[in-house]
Amino acid sequence: MPIFEFKCSACGHEFEILVMKSDEKVNCPKCQSDKVEKKLSSFATQGLGSLDSLSSGSSGCGSSGGFS
Ligand SMILES: [Zn+2]
């Protein structure tokens, strides 16, 4: 079951909602505003993490570098 994290732009309330359809309307449970932004999924966060590990790896001594 996909659970997404949202943050309300109106009141700043953060909440998690089970979203069945990607185009489902989401309203803030606190102030009922529809100005909510979907936070990055764990999948997208993983992508950022790999980029970070790449840059930190290049600053190493390079003896274990994967490039041939
Ligand atoms: Zn709100």
PDB file of the backbone (N, CA, C, O) and the ligand in Angstrom, with CONECT records:
HET     ZN  A 101       1
ATOM      1  N   MET A   1       0.845  -1.207   0.000  1.00  0.00           N
ATOM      2  CA  MET A   1       0.000   0.000   0.000  1.00  0.00           C
ATOM      3  C   MET A   1       0.877   1.253   0.000  1.00  0.00           C
ATOM      4  O   MET A   1       1.707   1.427   0.892  1.00  0.00           O
ATOM      5  N   PRO A   2       0.703   2.098  -0.963  1.00  0.00           N
ATOM      6  CA  PRO A   2       1.531   3.313  -1.016  1.00  0.00           C
ATOM      7  C   PRO A   2       1.064   4.375  -0.037  1.00  0.00           C
ATOM      8  O   PRO A   2      -0.056   4.876  -0.128  1.00  0.00           O
ATOM      9  N   ILE A   3       1.921   4.702   0.877  1.00  0.00           N
ATOM     10  CA  ILE A   3       1.616   5.787   1.814  1.00  0.00           C
ATOM     11  C   ILE A   3       2.531   6.959   1.503  1.00  0.00           C
ATOM     12  O   ILE A   3       3.755   6.827   1.497  1.00  0.00           O
ATOM     13  N   PHE A   4       1.924   8.100   1.246  1.00  0.00           N
ATOM     14  CA  PHE A   4       2.700   9.271   0.885  1.00  0.00           C
ATOM     15  C   PHE A   4       2.703  10.281   2.020  1.00  0.00           C
ATOM     16  O   PHE A   4       1.739  10.395   2.778  1.00  0.00           O
ATOM     17  N   GLU A   5       3.799  11.005   2.119  1.00  0.00           N
ATOM     18  CA  GLU A   5       3.882  12.087   3.093  1.00  0.00           C
ATOM     19  C   GLU A   5       3.546  13.397   2.406  1.00  0.00           C
ATOM     20  O   GLU A   5       3.994  13.670   1.292  1.00  0.00           O
ATOM     21  N   PHE A   6       2.755  14.194   3.087  1.00  0.00           N
ATOM     22  CA  PHE A   6       2.386  15.494   2.552  1.00  0.00           C
ATOM     23  C   PHE A   6       2.699  16.573   3.573  1.00  0.00           C
ATOM     24  O   PHE A   6       2.777  16.326   4.777  1.00  0.00           O
ATOM     25  N   LYS A   7       2.874  17.778   3.048  1.00  0.00           N
ATOM     26  CA  LYS A   7       3.024  18.920   3.929  1.00  0.00           C
ATOM     27  C   LYS A   7       2.096  20.014   3.456  1.00  0.00           C
ATOM     28  O   LYS A   7       2.087  20.367   2.277  1.00  0.00           O
ATOM     29  N   CYS A   8       1.325  20.543   4.364  1.00  0.00           N
ATOM     30  CA  CYS A   8       0.383  21.591   4.025  1.00  0.00           C
ATOM     31  C   CYS A   8       1.115  22.932   3.916  1.00  0.00           C
ATOM     32  O   CYS A   8       1.827  23.348   4.831  1.00  0.00           O
ATOM     33  N   SER A   9       0.919  23.596   2.773  1.00  0.00           N
ATOM     34  CA  SER A   9       1.574  24.890   2.572  1.00  0.00           C
ATOM     35  C   SER A   9       0.888  25.986   3.362  1.00  0.00           C
ATOM     36  O   SER A   9       1.476  27.037   3.620  1.00  0.00           O
ATOM     37  N   ALA A  10      -0.352  25.743   3.743  1.00  0.00           N
ATOM     38  CA  ALA A  10      -1.128  26.773   4.424  1.00  0.00           C
ATOM     39  C   ALA A  10      -0.775  26.857   5.902  1.00  0.00           C
ATOM     40  O   ALA A  10      -0.555  27.947   6.429  1.00  0.00           O
ATOM     41  N   CYS A  11      -0.720  25.705   6.574  1.00  0.00           N
ATOM     42  CA  CYS A  11      -0.493  25.727   8.022  1.00  0.00           C
ATOM     43  C   CYS A  11       0.785  24.993   8.421  1.00  0.00           C
ATOM     44  O   CYS A  11       1.176  25.018   9.588  1.00  0.00           O
ATOM     45  N   GLY A  12       1.437  24.341   7.458  1.00  0.00           N
ATOM     46  CA  GLY A  12       2.697  23.680   7.752  1.00  0.00           C
ATOM     47  C   GLY A  12       2.543  22.310   8.382  1.00  0.00           C
ATOM     48  O   GLY A  12       3.527  21.694   8.790  1.00  0.00           O
ATOM     49  N   HIS A  13       1.317  21.835   8.461  1.00  0.00           N
ATOM     50  CA  HIS A  13       1.061  20.541   9.070  1.00  0.00           C
ATOM     51  C   HIS A  13       1.561  19.422   8.157  1.00  0.00           C
ATOM     52  O   HIS A  13       1.281  19.417   6.959  1.00  0.00           O
ATOM     53  N   GLU A  14       2.300  18.480   8.732  1.00  0.00           N
ATOM     54  CA  GLU A  14       2.784  17.341   7.956  1.00  0.00           C
ATOM     55  C   GLU A  14       1.990  16.112   8.328  1.00  0.00           C
ATOM     56  O   GLU A  14       1.712  15.860   9.500  1.00  0.00           O
ATOM     57  N   PHE A  15       1.621  15.334   7.292  1.00  0.00           N
ATOM     58  CA  PHE A  15       0.789  14.166   7.574  1.00  0.00           C
ATOM     59  C   PHE A  15       1.029  13.109   6.508  1.00  0.00           C
ATOM     60  O   PHE A  15       1.551  13.388   5.429  1.00  0.00           O
ATOM     61  N   GLU A  16       0.636  11.902   6.839  1.00  0.00           N
ATOM     62  CA  GLU A  16       0.758  10.799   5.900  1.00  0.00           C
ATOM     63  C   GLU A  16      -0.632  10.334   5.495  1.00  0.00           C
ATOM     64  O   GLU A  16      -1.542  10.246   6.320  1.00  0.00           O
ATOM     65  N   ILE A  17      -0.776  10.040   4.209  1.00  0.00           N
ATOM     66  CA  ILE A  17      -2.071   9.605   3.715  1.00  0.00           C
ATOM     67  C   ILE A  17      -1.878   8.432   2.774  1.00  0.00           C
ATOM     68  O   ILE A  17      -0.951   8.406   1.966  1.00  0.00           O
ATOM     69  N   LEU A  18      -2.762   7.472   2.894  1.00  0.00           N
ATOM     70  CA  LEU A  18      -2.775   6.342   1.984  1.00  0.00           C
ATOM     71  C   LEU A  18      -3.469   6.764   0.698  1.00  0.00           C
ATOM     72  O   LEU A  18      -4.667   7.047   0.692  1.00  0.00           O
ATOM     73  N   VAL A  19      -2.707   6.804  -0.393  1.00  0.00           N
ATOM     74  CA  VAL A  19      -3.254   7.295  -1.657  1.00  0.00           C
ATOM     75  C   VAL A  19      -3.464   6.134  -2.615  1.00  0.00           C
ATOM     76  O   VAL A  19      -2.518   5.439  -2.985  1.00  0.00           O
ATOM     77  N   MET A  20      -4.695   5.937  -3.003  1.00  0.00           N
ATOM     78  CA  MET A  20      -5.023   4.863  -3.934  1.00  0.00           C
ATOM     79  C   MET A  20      -4.755   5.289  -5.378  1.00  0.00           C
ATOM     80  O   MET A  20      -4.202   4.527  -6.172  1.00  0.00           O
ATOM     81  N   LYS A  21      -5.155   6.515  -5.700  1.00  0.00           N
ATOM     82  CA  LYS A  21      -4.953   7.015  -7.050  1.00  0.00           C
ATOM     83  C   LYS A  21      -3.988   8.186  -7.007  1.00  0.00           C
ATOM     84  O   LYS A  21      -4.026   9.005  -6.088  1.00  0.00           O
ATOM     85  N   SER A  22      -3.116   8.258  -8.020  1.00  0.00           N
ATOM     86  CA  SER A  22      -2.086   9.297  -8.017  1.00  0.00           C
ATOM     87  C   SER A  22      -2.698  10.684  -8.164  1.00  0.00           C
ATOM     88  O   SER A  22      -2.105  11.681  -7.751  1.00  0.00           O
ATOM     89  N   ASP A  23      -3.890  10.740  -8.754  1.00  0.00           N
ATOM     90  CA  ASP A  23      -4.515  12.052  -8.966  1.00  0.00           C
ATOM     91  C   ASP A  23      -5.572  12.345  -7.906  1.00  0.00           C
ATOM     92  O   ASP A  23      -6.425  13.217  -8.073  1.00  0.00           O
ATOM     93  N   GLU A  24      -5.490  11.596  -6.819  1.00  0.00           N
ATOM     94  CA  GLU A  24      -6.485  11.793  -5.778  1.00  0.00           C
ATOM     95  C   GLU A  24      -6.280  13.137  -5.082  1.00  0.00           C
ATOM     96  O   GLU A  24      -5.156  13.534  -4.775  1.00  0.00           O
ATOM     97  N   LYS A  25      -7.376  13.812  -4.847  1.00  0.00           N
ATOM     98  CA  LYS A  25      -7.309  15.103  -4.159  1.00  0.00           C
ATOM     99  C   LYS A  25      -6.954  14.880  -2.688  1.00  0.00           C
ATOM    100  O   LYS A  25      -7.559  14.055  -2.003  1.00  0.00           O
ATOM    101  N   VAL A  26      -5.979  15.620  -2.232  1.00  0.00           N
ATOM    102  CA  VAL A  26      -5.574  15.506  -0.841  1.00  0.00           C
ATOM    103  C   VAL A  26      -5.776  16.842  -0.149  1.00  0.00           C
ATOM    104  O   VAL A  26      -5.307  17.883  -0.610  1.00  0.00           O
ATOM    105  N   ASN A  27      -6.473  16.788   0.950  1.00  0.00           N
ATOM    106  CA  ASN A  27      -6.679  18.004   1.734  1.00  0.00           C
ATOM    107  C   ASN A  27      -6.017  17.862   3.095  1.00  0.00           C
ATOM    108  O   ASN A  27      -5.938  16.768   3.653  1.00  0.00           O
ATOM    109  N   CYS A  28      -5.551  18.969   3.611  1.00  0.00           N
ATOM    110  CA  CYS A  28      -4.940  18.963   4.928  1.00  0.00           C
ATOM    111  C   CYS A  28      -5.987  18.588   5.974  1.00  0.00           C
ATOM    112  O   CYS A  28      -7.053  19.201   6.036  1.00  0.00           O
ATOM    113  N   PRO A  29      -5.685  17.583   6.796  1.00  0.00           N
ATOM    114  CA  PRO A  29      -6.661  17.166   7.813  1.00  0.00           C
ATOM    115  C   PRO A  29      -6.809  18.181   8.938  1.00  0.00           C
ATOM    116  O   PRO A  29      -7.721  18.083   9.760  1.00  0.00           O
ATOM    117  N   LYS A  30      -5.913  19.149   8.967  1.00  0.00           N
ATOM    118  CA  LYS A  30      -5.944  20.120  10.054  1.00  0.00           C
ATOM    119  C   LYS A  30      -6.735  21.370   9.669  1.00  0.00           C
ATOM    120  O   LYS A  30      -7.593  21.830  10.423  1.00  0.00           O
ATOM    121  N   CYS A  31      -6.433  21.920   8.471  1.00  0.00           N
ATOM    122  CA  CYS A  31      -7.090  23.164   8.074  1.00  0.00           C
ATOM    123  C   CYS A  31      -7.934  23.002   6.812  1.00  0.00           C
ATOM    124  O   CYS A  31      -8.532  23.961   6.324  1.00  0.00           O
ATOM    125  N   GLN A  32      -7.974  21.775   6.292  1.00  0.00           N
ATOM    126  CA  GLN A  32      -8.804  21.453   5.121  1.00  0.00           C
ATOM    127  C   GLN A  32      -8.330  22.153   3.861  1.00  0.00           C
ATOM    128  O   GLN A  32      -9.057  22.176   2.869  1.00  0.00           O
ATOM    129  N   SER A  33      -7.145  22.717   3.870  1.00  0.00           N
ATOM    130  CA  SER A  33      -6.647  23.376   2.660  1.00  0.00           C
ATOM    131  C   SER A  33      -6.190  22.334   1.649  1.00  0.00           C
ATOM    132  O   SER A  33      -5.720  21.256   2.014  1.00  0.00           O
ATOM    133  N   ASP A  34      -6.337  22.675   0.370  1.00  0.00           N
ATOM    134  CA  ASP A  34      -5.876  21.745  -0.666  1.00  0.00           C
ATOM    135  C   ASP A  34      -4.482  22.128  -1.155  1.00  0.00           C
ATOM    136  O   ASP A  34      -3.969  21.548  -2.113  1.00  0.00           O
ATOM    137  N   LYS A  35      -3.881  23.101  -0.494  1.00  0.00           N
ATOM    138  CA  LYS A  35      -2.523  23.507  -0.884  1.00  0.00           C
ATOM    139  C   LYS A  35      -1.506  22.655  -0.140  1.00  0.00           C
ATOM    140  O   LYS A  35      -0.780  23.123   0.736  1.00  0.00           O
ATOM    141  N   VAL A  36      -1.486  21.384  -0.527  1.00  0.00           N
ATOM    142  CA  VAL A  36      -0.550  20.466   0.108  1.00  0.00           C
ATOM    143  C   VAL A  36       0.475  20.031  -0.927  1.00  0.00           C
ATOM    144  O   VAL A  36       0.157  19.871  -2.105  1.00  0.00           O
ATOM    145  N   GLU A  37       1.686  19.846  -0.482  1.00  0.00           N
ATOM    146  CA  GLU A  37       2.733  19.395  -1.381  1.00  0.00           C
ATOM    147  C   GLU A  37       3.189  18.000  -0.984  1.00  0.00           C
ATOM    148  O   GLU A  37       3.398  17.707   0.193  1.00  0.00           O
ATOM    149  N   LYS A  38       3.337  17.159  -1.976  1.00  0.00           N
ATOM    150  CA  LYS A  38       3.776  15.791  -1.707  1.00  0.00           C
ATOM    151  C   LYS A  38       5.274  15.793  -1.452  1.00  0.00           C
ATOM    152  O   LYS A  38       6.056  16.325  -2.240  1.00  0.00           O
ATOM    153  N   LYS A  39       5.649  15.196  -0.353  1.00  0.00           N
ATOM    154  CA  LYS A  39       7.067  15.151  -0.036  1.00  0.00           C
ATOM    155  C   LYS A  39       7.735  14.050  -0.849  1.00  0.00           C
ATOM    156  O   LYS A  39       7.070  13.172  -1.398  1.00  0.00           O
ATOM    157  N   LEU A  40       9.043  14.114  -0.914  1.00  0.00           N
ATOM    158  CA  LEU A  40       9.794  13.129  -1.682  1.00  0.00           C
ATOM    159  C   LEU A  40       9.569  11.733  -1.140  1.00  0.00           C
ATOM    160  O   LEU A  40       9.612  11.507   0.069  1.00  0.00           O
ATOM    161  N   SER A  41       9.332  10.808  -2.039  1.00  0.00           N
ATOM    162  CA  SER A  41       9.161   9.430  -1.621  1.00  0.00           C
ATOM    163  C   SER A  41      10.507   8.848  -1.221  1.00  0.00           C
ATOM    164  O   SER A  41      11.551   9.440  -1.497  1.00  0.00           O
ATOM    165  N   SER A  42      10.485   7.702  -0.579  1.00  0.00           N
ATOM    166  CA  SER A  42      11.727   7.061  -0.169  1.00  0.00           C
ATOM    167  C   SER A  42      12.547   6.660  -1.385  1.00  0.00           C
ATOM    168  O   SER A  42      13.775   6.593  -1.326  1.00  0.00           O
ATOM    169  N   PHE A  43      11.850   6.391  -2.497  1.00  0.00           N
ATOM    170  CA  PHE A  43      12.548   6.023  -3.725  1.00  0.00           C
ATOM    171  C   PHE A  43      13.381   7.193  -4.234  1.00  0.00           C
ATOM    172  O   PHE A  43      14.545   7.024  -4.597  1.00  0.00           O
ATOM    173  N   ALA A  44      12.781   8.378  -4.258  1.00  0.00           N
ATOM    174  CA  ALA A  44      13.492   9.555  -4.743  1.00  0.00           C
ATOM    175  C   ALA A  44      14.635   9.906  -3.803  1.00  0.00           C
ATOM    176  O   ALA A  44      15.694  10.354  -4.243  1.00  0.00           O
ATOM    177  N   THR A  45      14.417   9.704  -2.513  1.00  0.00           N
ATOM    178  CA  THR A  45      15.454   9.998  -1.539  1.00  0.00           C
ATOM    179  C   THR A  45      16.648   9.072  -1.731  1.00  0.00           C
ATOM    180  O   THR A  45      17.795   9.467  -1.518  1.00  0.00           O
ATOM    181  N   GLN A  46      16.365   7.838  -2.134  1.00  0.00           N
ATOM    182  CA  GLN A  46      17.452   6.889  -2.401  1.00  0.00           C
ATOM    183  C   GLN A  46      18.308   7.400  -3.548  1.00  0.00           C
ATOM    184  O   GLN A  46      19.533   7.288  -3.508  1.00  0.00           O
ATOM    185  N   GLY A  47      17.663   7.968  -4.583  1.00  0.00           N
ATOM    186  CA  GLY A  47      18.406   8.487  -5.715  1.00  0.00           C
ATOM    187  C   GLY A  47      19.357   9.590  -5.304  1.00  0.00           C
ATOM    188  O   GLY A  47      20.496   9.643  -5.767  1.00  0.00           O
ATOM    189  N   LEU A  48      18.890  10.472  -4.435  1.00  0.00           N
ATOM    190  CA  LEU A  48      19.735  11.547  -3.953  1.00  0.00           C
ATOM    191  C   LEU A  48      20.889  10.987  -3.133  1.00  0.00           C
ATOM    192  O   LEU A  48      22.008  11.499  -3.179  1.00  0.00           O
ATOM    193  N   GLY A  49      20.603   9.940  -2.391  1.00  0.00           N
ATOM    194  CA  GLY A  49      21.629   9.346  -1.541  1.00  0.00           C
ATOM    195  C   GLY A  49      22.747   8.735  -2.363  1.00  0.00           C
ATOM    196  O   GLY A  49      23.914   8.804  -1.978  1.00  0.00           O
ATOM    197  N   SER A  50      22.394   8.127  -3.511  1.00  0.00           N
ATOM    198  CA  SER A  50      23.422   7.503  -4.338  1.00  0.00           C
ATOM    199  C   SER A  50      24.322   8.576  -4.939  1.00  0.00           C
ATOM    200  O   SER A  50      25.529   8.379  -5.080  1.00  0.00           O
ATOM    201  N   LEU A  51      23.725   9.712  -5.293  1.00  0.00           N
ATOM    202  CA  LEU A  51      24.526  10.809  -5.813  1.00  0.00           C
ATOM    203  C   LEU A  51      25.514  11.276  -4.754  1.00  0.00           C
ATOM    204  O   LEU A  51      26.675  11.561  -5.049  1.00  0.00           O
ATOM    205  N   ASP A  52      25.037  11.349  -3.522  1.00  0.00           N
ATOM    206  CA  ASP A  52      25.878  11.828  -2.438  1.00  0.00           C
ATOM    207  C   ASP A  52      27.028  10.867  -2.179  1.00  0.00           C
ATOM    208  O   ASP A  52      28.158  11.283  -1.923  1.00  0.00           O
ATOM    209  N   SER A  53      26.719   9.555  -2.252  1.00  0.00           N
ATOM    210  CA  SER A  53      27.765   8.566  -2.001  1.00  0.00           C
ATOM    211  C   SER A  53      28.787   8.574  -3.123  1.00  0.00           C
ATOM    212  O   SER A  53      29.963   8.280  -2.912  1.00  0.00           O
ATOM    213  N   LEU A  54      28.320   8.920  -4.332  1.00  0.00           N
ATOM    214  CA  LEU A  54      29.251   8.989  -5.464  1.00  0.00           C
ATOM    215  C   LEU A  54      30.268  10.104  -5.246  1.00  0.00           C
ATOM    216  O   LEU A  54      31.467   9.912  -5.449  1.00  0.00           O
ATOM    217  N   SER A  55      29.780  11.267  -4.832  1.00  0.00           N
ATOM    218  CA  SER A  55      30.684  12.397  -4.670  1.00  0.00           C
ATOM    219  C   SER A  55      31.645  12.160  -3.511  1.00  0.00           C
ATOM    220  O   SER A  55      32.813  12.544  -3.574  1.00  0.00           O
ATOM    221  N   SER A  56      31.143  11.522  -2.448  1.00  0.00           N
ATOM    222  CA  SER A  56      32.008  11.275  -1.299  1.00  0.00           C
ATOM    223  C   SER A  56      33.032  10.190  -1.629  1.00  0.00           C
ATOM    224  O   SER A  56      34.136  10.175  -1.083  1.00  0.00           O
ATOM    225  N   GLY A  57      32.650   9.283  -2.529  1.00  0.00           N
ATOM    226  CA  GLY A  57      33.584   8.213  -2.901  1.00  0.00           C
ATOM    227  C   GLY A  57      34.734   8.747  -3.731  1.00  0.00           C
ATOM    228  O   GLY A  57      35.856   8.247  -3.643  1.00  0.00           O
ATOM    229  N   SER A  58      34.453   9.775  -4.546  1.00  0.00           N
ATOM    230  CA  SER A  58      35.498  10.300  -5.419  1.00  0.00           C
ATOM    231  C   SER A  58      36.550  11.051  -4.610  1.00  0.00           C
ATOM    232  O   SER A  58      37.666  11.268  -5.080  1.00  0.00           O
ATOM    233  N   SER A  59      36.187  11.446  -3.387  1.00  0.00           N
ATOM    234  CA  SER A  59      37.138  12.166  -2.560  1.00  0.00           C
ATOM    235  C   SER A  59      38.025  11.204  -1.768  1.00  0.00           C
ATOM    236  O   SER A  59      38.887  11.632  -1.000  1.00  0.00           O
ATOM    237  N   GLY A  60      37.806   9.900  -1.963  1.00  0.00           N
ATOM    238  CA  GLY A  60      38.620   8.896  -1.273  1.00  0.00           C
ATOM    239  C   GLY A  60      39.981   8.752  -1.926  1.00  0.00           C
ATOM    240  O   GLY A  60      40.313   9.496  -2.848  1.00  0.00           O
ATOM    241  N   CYS A  61      40.762   7.805  -1.456  1.00  0.00           N
ATOM    242  CA  CYS A  61      42.110   7.640  -1.987  1.00  0.00           C
ATOM    243  C   CYS A  61      42.096   7.041  -3.386  1.00  0.00           C
ATOM    244  O   CYS A  61      43.076   7.167  -4.120  1.00  0.00           O
ATOM    245  N   GLY A  62      40.991   6.386  -3.767  1.00  0.00           N
ATOM    246  CA  GLY A  62      40.860   5.881  -5.119  1.00  0.00           C
ATOM    247  C   GLY A  62      41.481   4.519  -5.328  1.00  0.00           C
ATOM    248  O   GLY A  62      41.437   4.005  -6.446  1.00  0.00           O
ATOM    249  N   SER A  63      42.051   3.915  -4.317  1.00  0.00           N
ATOM    250  CA  SER A  63      42.666   2.598  -4.480  1.00  0.00           C
ATOM    251  C   SER A  63      41.597   1.543  -4.765  1.00  0.00           C
ATOM    252  O   SER A  63      41.872   0.526  -5.401  1.00  0.00           O
ATOM    253  N   SER A  64      40.363   1.798  -4.282  1.00  0.00           N
ATOM    254  CA  SER A  64      39.279   0.848  -4.502  1.00  0.00           C
ATOM    255  C   SER A  64      38.307   1.380  -5.536  1.00  0.00           C
ATOM    256  O   SER A  64      37.135   1.002  -5.518  1.00  0.00           O
ATOM    257  N   GLY A  65      38.747   2.235  -6.428  1.00  0.00           N
ATOM    258  CA  GLY A  65      37.876   2.837  -7.428  1.00  0.00           C
ATOM    259  C   GLY A  65      37.319   1.794  -8.372  1.00  0.00           C
ATOM    260  O   GLY A  65      38.009   0.844  -8.744  1.00  0.00           O
ATOM    261  N   GLY A  66      36.054   1.975  -8.761  1.00  0.00           N
ATOM    262  CA  GLY A  66      35.399   1.007  -9.630  1.00  0.00           C
ATOM    263  C   GLY A  66      35.735   1.219 -11.098  1.00  0.00           C
ATOM    264  O   GLY A  66      35.467   0.334 -11.912  1.00  0.00           O
ATOM    265  N   PHE A  67      36.303   2.339 -11.461  1.00  0.00           N
ATOM    266  CA  PHE A  67      36.606   2.599 -12.874  1.00  0.00           C
ATOM    267  C   PHE A  67      37.835   1.824 -13.324  1.00  0.00           C
ATOM    268  O   PHE A  67      38.820   1.715 -12.593  1.00  0.00           O
ATOM    269  N   SER A  68      37.762   1.285 -14.542  1.00  0.00           N
ATOM    270  CA  SER A  68      38.897   0.484 -15.011  1.00  0.00           C
ATOM    271  C   SER A  68      39.609   1.188 -16.163  1.00  0.00           C
ATOM    272  O   SER A  68      40.592   0.667 -16.692  1.00  0.00           O
TER     273      SER A  68
HETATM  274 ZN    ZN A 101      -3.133  22.760   6.802  1.00  0.00          ZN2+
END
